[in-house]
Amino acid sequence: MSTAWLVTGARGQLGHDLLAELGKRPDDAVTAVGRAELDLTDEAAVRTTVRDWLAGVRADRAVLVNAAAYTAVDDAETDEATAQRVNGDAPGWLAQEMAGAGRLVHVSTDYVFDGAATEPYTVDAPVAPRSAYGRTKAAGERAVAAAGGDATTVRTAWVYGQHGGNFVRTMIRLEAERPTVAVVTDQVGSPTWSLDLARGLVALGDRDEPAPPVLHYTNTGAVSWWEFARAVFEERGADPERVLPTTTEAFPRPAPRPAYSVLDTGCWTGAGLPAPRPWRTALTEALRAF
């Protein structure tokens, strides 16, 4: 069965890896749009882009993966209106256009939760965002759900990859520039390689039957940012003792960060999708490409 794919956010961290995975599929047709091709704050442009793409689809099915987002968490505190258009409104427009025409896979975030849990968040845990970014992403989830159709929101967390700005690339740079690096110990999550996430999203798009409306995907296991940084140093052959522990309080930011971001991924395998692998295994492989 052939598939036509439309990837939004195609120039971003996740978008790069989605295109790499989809590029291995010669029978599929892939259309990639980034910020230069599509302004997600422009409703008419969003709807026209999807309609024009659907009109040209000649494959057996159509799948739209929305990997685009306003991800400047701190900037969203003072520019929530723009974040709302990109994260909250645009997913709804995409979902409305895809309803009855194909499948939508929409990427969301752990920031929709309050970060106060002590055990992994399930897909039906109460949504209670504490930041503007989280509020806009939660609004996007609601908009996708309201549109109906074959649509699944996939929440993820702590994503890193070879492209774009992310924690791993920052640690690699700081390891080369500084004798020591201070990293917080009181925020816990599941590091997730963007290529693994991309592979998971493609597997979701490939399903013959509709998936549940909300799923979680991260690499498995939970660590603090400090432990994650130490692992990056170790994998790079650097002394992990150069990573010093500190607290969130010592590094105030405009937007609050979740203290606990671990997502329960049992729903993913429960939907018959390939099980995510441990975060450290993924990191070891990922760093070979950095």
C-alpha positions in Angstrom: 0.0 0.0 0.0 1.4 3.4 -1.0 1.1 6.4 1.2 1.3 10.1 0.5 2.8 12.1 3.4 2.7 15.7 4.3 5.2 16.8 6.9 4.8 20.2 8.5 7.8 21.6 10.5 10.0 19.8 8.0 13.0 22.0 8.6 13.0 21.5 12.3 14.7 18.9 14.5 12.0 16.2 14.3 11.1 17.2 10.7 14.7 16.4 9.5 14.5 12.9 10.9 11.0 12.3 9.6 12.2 13.2 6.1 15.2 10.9 6.5 13.0 8.0 7.4 10.4 8.7 4.7 13.2 9.0 2.2 13.8 5.3 2.5 10.3 4.5 1.1 10.5 4.8 -2.7 6.8 3.9 -3.2 5.6 6.8 -1.0 5.2 10.4 -2.0 6.5 12.9 0.5 5.7 16.6 0.6 7.7 18.7 3.1 6.7 22.2 4.3 8.7 24.4 6.7 8.2 27.9 7.9 9.3 29.4 4.6 6.6 27.5 2.7 3.7 27.8 5.3 2.9 30.4 7.9 1.0 28.4 10.5 -0.5 31.6 11.9 -2.4 32.1 8.6 -5.6 30.1 8.6 -6.3 30.5 5.0 -2.8 29.4 4.0 -2.9 26.4 6.3 -6.3 25.2 4.9 -5.3 25.9 1.3 -2.0 24.0 1.7 -3.8 20.9 3.0 -6.6 21.0 0.4 -4.1 21.4 -2.5 -2.0 18.6 -1.3 -5.0 16.3 -0.8 -6.3 17.1 -4.3 -3.0 15.9 -5.7 -2.7 12.7 -3.7 -2.6 9.6 -5.9 -1.5 7.1 -3.2 -3.7 4.6 -1.4 -3.9 6.8 1.7 -2.8 10.2 3.0 -1.0 10.9 6.3 -0.2 14.4 7.6 2.4 14.6 10.4 2.3 17.9 12.2 5.8 18.3 13.5 5.6 22.1 13.6 5.4 24.0 16.8 6.3 27.2 18.5 8.8 25.8 20.9 10.4 28.9 22.4 9.1 28.1 25.9 10.3 31.3 27.6 9.4 33.6 24.7 5.8 32.2 24.8 5.4 33.8 28.2 5.4 37.2 26.5 4.1 36.2 23.1 1.3 33.7 23.9 -0.9 35.0 21.1 1.6 33.8 18.5 2.2 30.6 20.3 -1.5 30.0 20.5 -1.9 30.5 16.7 0.8 28.0 15.9 0.3 25.5 18.7 -3.3 25.9 19.5 -5.2 27.0 16.4 -3.2 25.5 13.5 -3.5 21.9 14.7 -7.3 22.3 14.7 -7.3 23.7 11.1 -5.1 20.8 10.0 -7.4 18.3 11.8 -10.5 19.8 10.3 -9.1 19.6 6.8 -7.9 16.0 7.3 -11.1 14.7 8.9 -12.6 12.2 6.5 -9.7 12.6 4.0 -6.8 10.9 5.7 -4.9 10.5 9.0 -3.4 13.2 11.2 -0.5 12.6 13.5 -0.1 15.6 15.8 3.0 16.0 18.1 2.4 17.4 21.6 4.4 17.6 24.8 4.8 16.8 28.5 4.3 20.5 29.2 0.5 19.9 29.1 0.9 18.3 32.6 1.7 20.1 35.9 5.0 18.3 36.5 4.0 17.5 40.0 3.5 13.8 39.6 5.7 11.1 41.2 4.9 8.3 38.7 4.6 8.3 34.9 1.7 10.3 33.4 -0.9 8.2 31.7 -2.7 9.4 28.6 -5.8 10.2 30.6 -4.0 12.0 33.4 -5.5 15.5 34.1 -4.1 18.2 31.8 -2.9 21.2 33.9 -0.2 23.2 32.1 1.8 25.7 34.2 3.3 27.7 31.3 2.0 29.6 28.3 3.7 27.1 26.0 1.9 24.3 27.8 -1.4 26.1 27.6 -1.1 26.5 23.9 -0.1 22.9 23.3 -3.1 21.8 25.4 -5.3 24.0 23.3 -4.0 22.2 20.2 -4.8 18.8 21.6 -8.3 19.9 22.3 -8.7 21.4 18.8 -7.5 18.1 17.2 -9.9 16.1 19.3 -12.8 18.4 18.5 -12.3 18.0 14.7 -12.8 14.2 14.9 -11.6 11.9 12.1 -8.6 9.6 12.1 -6.3 11.8 14.3 -3.9 10.9 17.1 -2.0 13.3 19.3 1.4 11.9 20.4 2.9 13.5 23.5 6.7 13.3 23.8 9.4 14.8 26.0 13.0 15.8 26.3 13.6 15.4 22.5 17.2 15.8 21.2 18.7 15.2 17.8 21.4 16.0 15.3 19.6 19.1 14.1 18.3 22.2 15.8 18.9 23.5 19.3 18.6 20.9 22.0 20.2 19.8 25.3 22.6 17.2 23.9 24.1 19.6 21.4 24.4 22.2 24.1 26.2 19.8 26.4 28.6 18.8 23.6 29.4 22.5 23.0 29.8 23.4 26.7 32.1 20.3 27.2 34.4 21.8 24.7 34.2 25.3 26.0 34.2 25.1 29.8 36.0 23.2 32.5 32.7 22.5 34.3 29.0 22.7 33.6 26.2 23.1 36.2 23.0 21.1 35.5 19.8 20.7 37.5 19.2 17.6 39.5 15.5 18.3 40.4 13.9 17.9 37.0 13.3 14.3 35.8 12.2 13.0 32.4 12.9 10.5 29.6 15.4 11.6 27.0 14.1 10.9 23.5 16.1 10.7 20.3 14.3 12.5 17.6 15.1 9.7 15.1 13.5 7.1 17.3 10.5 9.4 17.7 10.3 9.9 13.9 10.4 6.1 13.3 7.6 5.7 15.8 5.5 8.4 14.1 6.0 6.7 10.7 4.9 3.4 12.2 1.8 5.1 13.6 1.0 6.6 10.2 1.4 3.1 8.7 -1.3 1.5 10.9 -4.2 0.0 8.9 -6.7 0.9 11.7 -7.1 4.2 13.5 -5.0 4.6 16.6 -6.3 5.8 20.0 -6.8 9.6 20.1 -3.8 10.2 22.4 -0.6 8.2 22.8 2.7 8.8 24.5 6.1 8.1 23.0 9.5 8.6 24.6 12.6 6.4 25.0 12.2 4.5 28.2 13.7 5.1 31.6 13.9 8.3 33.7 16.8 10.5 34.7 17.5 14.0 35.8 19.0 16.6 33.5 22.2 16.2 35.5 22.3 12.5 35.0 21.6 13.0 31.3 24.4 15.5 31.0 26.8 13.1 32.7 25.8 10.4 30.3 26.6 12.7 27.3 30.0 13.4 28.7 30.7 9.7 29.3 29.6 8.8 25.8 31.9 11.5 24.4 34.9 10.3 26.5 34.9 13.3 28.8 35.0 13.2 32.6 31.4 13.2 33.9 32.7 14.7 37.2 32.9 18.0 35.3 29.1 18.1 35.4 28.2 19.7 38.7 24.8 19.4 40.4 22.5 22.4 40.9 18.8 23.2 41.4 16.1 24.8 39.3 15.9 27.6 41.9 19.5 28.5 41.1 18.6 29.0 37.4 15.3 31.0 37.3 13.6 31.1 33.9 10.6 33.1 32.6 8.5 29.9 32.1 8.3 27.2 34.8 9.8 23.8 34.0 8.1 20.6 34.9 9.8 18.9 37.8 8.6 15.5 36.6 8.1 14.8 32.9 8.0 11.0 32.7 5.2 9.7 30.4 3.7 6.3 30.5 4.4 4.7 27.2 2.5 1.5 27.8 -0.3 2.9 25.6 2.1 2.8 22.7 2.9 -0.9 22.8 -0.7 -1.5 23.8 -1.7 -0.1 20.4 0.5 -2.7 18.7 3.3 -0.3 17.9 7.0 -1.1 18.2 8.2 -0.7 21.8 10.5 2.3 22.5 14.0 1.4 23.5 15.9 2.6 26.6 17.1 6.1 26.5 20.8 5.3 27.1 20.8 2.8 24.3 19.4 5.4 22.0 21.9 8.0 23.2 24.8 5.8 22.5 23.7 5.3 18.9 22.7 8.9 18.4 26.0 10.4 19.4 27.8 8.4 16.7 26.0 10.8 14.3 26.9 14.0 16.1 
